[in-house]
């Protein structure tokens, strides 16, 4: 895959007396294109003066799809995943119970009390962890490739491929339920293989988030990401509720997986026939891609016979997305090596925050794995059946959707208004008129005199000027940082509350509080994406997805081991562990650096 080249900052610019020219040897997603030599020469010569902002915005004049078009797909995805979560646990429990007691396969009801044994609980927990680990490991190997494909071939290509493999996974689960005499509990691992080839959870979510990032402006990005997550949690609220009723009231596990198969079929068809492509580079170069497709296939066929082809694929589709996220070793003008995130430039701050944001999103996903233990936890501790466990998970998801739809925008508005009224972007208690040193253009972000990179925005869907209100633009980062802090504090308190709860009232209260934790993820993603050029959105989110996949690989065995080791005396140990992870996330937020956001479509 040909890497996108960006004009190197530092060449073509005269260093002022006493200053050493900075050397950039690689293109950076964290550097504004307005600082390229071509852009600076045009501004000096007077050519396209009004296009300064437009150049930073890339193809901002093109009409973009609505970010709301992705919401139905987000709903289908979440609905299908949450639909199988509780039934899978009771399917494994019942099949293992039939093996333990020598019953005929498929003869026991899914709520049989004799299956509520500690030995069967540990087997279910271990097999469920194996399912998650296989799917997550394969997802880890495929997610980065999906991210590179997302940038080079389009978001739709990733969604179509991922949904196809997910559809095959649902069909395999339906087969296990329909043919109990011909399958064993270990057959669910076949489903895990298909789910892993689909990129597990992270790949398709990263593509959906890239779609939102492609089609939104800087100041609205966090809001639309919040709606995106709200739709996701609305789907996860409906899935357990419907599956719980079908399994508990009607003992119809087959209908659960039939509905899941239908949802993935709808996802595939909606993407194929309705969803437009959001990656503007792909749409503008589609003809060029068609012309070069034959030669590309031939070259791949030839290279596939050599070790060089394998290393090429691993470099471009796995290592490259991570290389965008992780720090890089660079050399300055004196040849001294250092990491690019250690500087004081805006570019360094943006890259540093992307690194931390990837870690924070991964920790959130890891810690949230404790919520997946709720069906087993309530089954053992309180004697709940699938309907009660499903209702608890539905309340959690519905409360999360409400938090992201209503509370998240409200908290963001209150914090943003406070910062604009009483504080600057640098410190919450500074006067509005106080000049924050980091707001000054610096290093590679400093244009020559008379040139302002945030010129007038001529894109048709935005009426405001790029020049307006630096304080409003820069307080976006401060606002999102405070939203993330509130979310992680709520998550830590809720996890402790679940561990201490001994009745339904305590569990429901803690779960509702835990729903507030979901406001942290879109806030953290907004901090990262507002410092990244949109042409790198797919690769950055693919790097996030690789980190998420690593956490998905780890969380299944870790929480299963903690749960099994703590039975029967302290089954709530998994939630104390979760609270500790959220505490680590709060500490990491202390190291976030404030920066000046890039242009909306840079």
Secondary structure, 3 states (H helix, E strand, C coil): CCCCCCCCCCCCCCCCCCCCCCCCCCCCCCCCHHHCHHHHHHHHHCCCHHHHHHHHCCCCCCCCCCHHHHHHHHHHHHHHHHHHHHHHHHHHHHHHHHHHHCCCCCCCCCCCHHHCCHHHHHHHHHHHHHHHHHHHHHHHHHHHHHHHHHHHCCHHHHHHHHHHHHHHHHHHHHHHHHCHHHCCHHHHHHHHHHHHHCCCCHHHHHHHHHHHHHCCCHHHHHHHHHHHHHHHHHHHHHHHHHHHHHHHCCCCHHHHHHHHHHHHHHHHHHHHHCCCCCCHHHHHCHHHHHHHHHHHHHHHHHHCCCHHHHHHHHHHHHHHHHHHHCCCEEECCCCCEEEHHHCCCHHHHHHHHHHHHHHHHHHHHHHHHHHHHHHHHHHHHCCCCHHHHHHHHHHHHHHHHHHHHHHHHHHHHHHHHHHHHHCCCCCCCCCCCCCCHHHCCCHHHCCCCCCCCCCCCCCCCCCCCCCCCHHHHHHHHHHHHHHHHHHHHHHHHHHHHHHHCCCHHHHHHHHHHHHHHHHHHHHHHHHHHCCCCHHHHHHHHHHHHHHHHHHHHHHHHHHHHHHHHHCCCCCCHHHHHHHHHHHHHHHHHCCCCCCCCCCCCC
